[in-house]
Amino acid sequence: MRASRLFIAGIAVVLGLALLTGAADAQTAAPTRDDIVGKLNHFEEAAEVDLSALKQQVMERAKARIKNDPGPVNRPPIAPDLAKLPAFNAQIQFDADTPIIQPASYQTVGRIADALVHSSLLPYTFLIVGHVESNSKTREANAILSQRRADAIRDVLVNTFKISTKRLHPIGLGEEQFLDRAKPTSAVNGQLQILTYAKVPEEAPARPATAPAPAAKKPAKKR
């Protein structure tokens, strides 16, 4: 009888571990292409954001030593208009303090590439937005790291998956726009975002080549 109870208890432990393992796998599973398309395909209007100016503002604000800095919890987002754009937040794992993508995240990057060439997303351009959670590094160092990580994702999408570089705009926001302002040190703030940014500019139709003007006929010589 005792052996039977031990056997049943053992089965219960195994089943419990299996359920826990399954739950963990579900949490870390890569998103599907359709998950990503569903997040990004409801574009309405482009945000009025000058990306070149924004990059400069991020670095200037990250470098500034403001005496009355409100701190990470109360620091205002540097580009609040980005929150209006369709967004997919990706949990991309990088080696510590580097833009090197870990193998565990290759599948997620591949799914992002699959989504960007889906017929419903082909008409659009996208922002690749890097973030970094508040940590022991300086804000300037984190701003630089977030830009390098956004650049790294863009490079993989272009070089490996042949996504047009004209459709991808990497921008690193560092600690200047937390995804969860209430918890600046949360790993959520290290997520990378893909944002539907604007419609692909229409190329001007090629002008037809102008036919050369017919040569003027020389008057016949009088005999």
C-alpha positions, 0 to 999 in steps of 0.5 A: 500500500505504501509503495503504491502511494509513493508511486502515485506521488512520484507520478504527480511530481513528474506531471507537475514538473511537465506542466511547469516546463510546458508553461515556461516553454510557452512563455519563451516561445517565439511569436508567430508571423501572424502574431507580428502581422496582427500587431503591425497591420493597423497603420493609420497615419505617420508620426511626425518624427524627424529621425535624424533630429531625434537621434541627436536629441537622445544623445544630447539628453543622455549626456546632459547632467541636469541638476533637477533631473526627475529620475527614471520614473518621472523622466518624460518620454523623448518621443511620445508620438511613437506610442501612437504607431502600431508596435510589436515588442520583441524579447531579443536576447543580446550578449551582455553590453553588446549588440551580438544577438544570442542564438536563442533569438534567431527564430524571433528575428526570422519571424519578424522578417517573415512578417515584414514581407507579408502582403499586408505589410509590404506597403510600409516602412518600419522603425526598429527601436532599441531600448535599455533598462536602467542599470549601473551604466551611464545613460549615454552608454545605454543610448549608444548600446540601444542604437547599436542593437537596433542597427544589428537587427536592421543589418540581419534583416537586410543582409540575411533576409533581404529586406529592403534597407529603405523600409527599415529605420533603426533608432536607439532610445536608451533610457529616454523612453521606458516601456514601463516607466513605473519599473525602470530596471525591469527587463521589459524596458530592454525589449526591442520594438518594431513600429509601423512608421509610414507608407513606402514612398511612391517612386515617380514614373520614369519619363519616356525618352524624348525622341530626337528631333528629325534633322532639318532637310537641306534645301535642294541645290539649284542647277 
